[in-house]
Structure formats: C-alpha cells, structure tokens
Amino acid sequence: MTPGALETLIRTGIPVADFMRLSVRAVEPDRVLISAPLEPNRNVHGTLFGGSGTAIALVAAWSLVVARMHAEGLTAPLVVARQTTQYFKPVTDTVMASASFEGAWAWEGFRQAVAQGQRARVGVVVTLEQTPGDVAARIEALFAAVPAKG
C-alpha cells in the first residue's frame, strides 16, 4: 500500500484523522510513519494535547497492521483491544508517530491465525517524536482481528 493510498483510507475511514491533518510519511512492511501538525492537536498550554497524541499513535499502529494485512492479502475486522501511553515530555511542534511491531515474532503468529479465520492479536509499539531520536511518548497497543462468524 502506498503512503497516498493509506492516507486516503485513514482520512475517509477515520473522520477525526482528517481534522487532525494526519499525513502518511512512510509505509514499510514493519514500520509506518505518520505526522501531524501541532495546531489542530494542541492543548491550552500550546503543546500536543494528550488525547490527540494517543489518537495519532493509535492511527499509526492501526495503519501498520492494516497495510501489512493488505500487502499479504489478509482480511478481517481489526480493532484495538488495549493501549497504554507514557508521556515523557511536551511536544511543541509537528509530531511524528513511528509504529512498529512489538517484536520480530509478533507478525507471523497473527498472520497464520488470520489466514486460518481465527481470532488473532498483534502488539504494536509507537513512539511520538518532535525531532528524530527525541522520544516524547511511547504507546503500546494490542490489536485484535476478529473474523466474521459464518
């Protein structure tokens, strides 16, 4: 899936993402990079609103799983099962959300279960950065693929 195709999917399927002005910067098999400007996502202090930061991270995490499923021809409804957010410092400019799978082993078990029509879970880790390498927050999310009952 190209960055443009993924961005269109996000902005049409998740209306708040359009308001937040999310942009897909990169799509790789094991990583998705999304950015968002501060202005529509700021709080009263002029820094990134915590809820926006978490939403941006969850969209990045969801995007990683959806793009990989698409690349491998897998289909199943995908929902967030759990997420935790840890903020380390304020963000005062454009935020970059970098999503990657929890570990090298994470994708294969998920892929096999979805391919067999079973429930599956996969962990994704997202970092929010204002400048490369300067992590402002870490988000851990668990996504579940729930096959339709036949």
Long-range contacts (C-beta under 8 A, 24 or more apart in sequence): 1-27, 1-66, 1-67, 1-70, 1-71, 2-27, 3-27, 6-32, 6-63, 6-66, 6-67, 9-66, 10-59, 10-63, 14-59, 16-55, 17-55, 17-59, 20-52, 20-55, 20-56, 22-56, 22-59, 24-63, 25-96, 27-63, 27-67, 29-68, 29-71, 30-64, 30-68, 30-100, 30-101, 30-107, 31-64, 31-98, 31-99, 31-100, 32-60, 32-63, 32-64, 32-67, 32-98, 32-99, 33-60, 33-96, 33-97, 33-98, 33-99, 34-59, 34-60, 34-63, 34-96, 34-97, 34-99, 35-94, 35-95, 35-96, 35-97, 36-94, 36-95, 36-97, 37-94, 38-91, 38-92, 38-93, 38-94, 38-95, 41-95, 45-90, 46-92, 47-90, 47-91, 47-92, 48-90, 48-91, 48-92, 48-95, 48-128, 48-136, 50-85, 50-87, 53-85, 53-87, 53-91, 53-95, 53-128, 53-136, 53-137, 54-83, 54-85, 54-139, 56-95, 56-97, 56-128, 57-83, 57-85, 57-97, 57-99, 57-126, 57-128, 57-137, 57-139, 57-141, 58-83, 58-126, 58-139, 58-141, 59-97, 60-97, 60-98, 60-99, 60-126, 61-99, 61-124, 61-126, 61-139, 61-141, 61-143, 62-143, 63-99, 64-99, 64-100, 64-101, 64-124, 65-110, 65-122, 65-124, 65-143, 68-107, 69-114, 69-145, 72-111, 74-111, 74-114, 74-115, 74-145, 76-114, 76-120, 76-145, 76-146, 76-147, 76-148, 77-145, 77-146, 77-147, 77-148, 78-143, 78-144, 78-145, 78-146, 79-143, 79-144, 79-146, 80-141, 80-142, 80-143, 80-144, 81-121, 81-142, 81-143, 81-144, 82-141, 82-142, 83-139, 83-140, 83-141, 83-142, 84-139, 84-140, 85-137, 85-138, 85-139, 86-137, 86-138, 86-139, 87-136, 87-137, 88-135, 88-136, 88-137, 88-138, 89-134, 89-136, 90-136, 91-128, 91-130, 91-136, 91-137, 92-130, 93-130, 94-130, 95-128, 95-129, 95-130, 95-136, 96-128, 96-129, 96-130, 96-132, 97-126, 97-127, 97-128, 98-126, 98-127, 98-129, 99-124, 99-125, 99-126, 100-124, 100-125, 100-126, 101-125, 102-140, 110-145, 113-145, 114-145, 114-147, 117-147, 118-147, 119-144, 119-145, 119-146, 119-147, 120-144, 120-145, 121-145
